[in-house]
């Protein structure tokens, strides 16, 4: 089973992106996505942004994680 975390992009640089998810900030790879901007929402798996998502997707995944934990 694969699990991805939803996150908000805070900052981009040549090495990747800084994202925030559930209050935690981390550096990830952004090599798989083009046209990524600060403020975008992404799905993160294995330390890499794998897809852009909407703020509605963020709310849904946060609700699911809160139910699990």
C-alpha positions in Angstrom: 0.0 0.0 0.0 1.2 3.5 -0.9 0.5 6.5 1.3 0.8 10.1 0.1 0.6 13.1 2.3 -1.0 16.4 1.2 1.1 19.5 1.7 1.2 23.2 0.8 4.3 24.5 -1.0 5.9 27.3 1.0 9.1 27.9 -0.9 10.9 26.7 -4.0 14.6 26.6 -4.8 17.0 24.8 -7.1 17.1 21.8 -4.8 13.4 21.2 -4.4 10.6 22.7 -2.2 9.8 23.4 1.4 6.3 22.1 2.2 4.0 22.1 5.2 1.8 19.2 6.1 -0.2 18.9 9.4 2.0 21.6 11.0 5.4 20.0 10.0 7.7 21.5 7.5 10.0 19.4 5.3 12.1 19.6 2.2 11.0 17.5 -0.7 12.0 16.9 -4.4 9.9 18.9 -6.9 11.5 17.4 -10.0 8.4 15.5 -11.1 6.2 18.6 -11.4 6.4 21.6 -13.7 5.0 25.1 -13.0 5.0 24.6 -9.3 4.4 27.8 -7.3 4.4 28.7 -3.6 0.9 28.3 -2.4 0.2 25.3 -4.5 -1.0 22.1 -2.9 0.7 18.8 -3.7 0.6 15.1 -2.9 3.9 13.9 -1.5 5.1 10.3 -1.6 8.6 9.1 -0.7 10.0 12.6 -0.3 8.8 13.8 -3.7 5.8 15.9 -4.9 4.0 13.5 -7.3 0.8 15.6 -8.2 -0.8 18.9 -7.8 -4.0 18.8 -5.8 -6.7 21.3 -4.8 -7.5 22.8 -1.4 -10.6 20.6 -1.3 -8.4 17.5 -1.6 -6.3 18.8 1.4 -9.4 19.1 3.5 -10.6 15.6 2.6 -7.2 14.0 3.3 -6.8 15.9 6.6 -10.2 14.7 7.7 -9.3 11.1 6.9 -6.0 11.3 8.8 -7.7 12.8 11.8 -10.2 9.9 11.9 -7.4 7.4 11.7 -5.3 9.0 14.4 
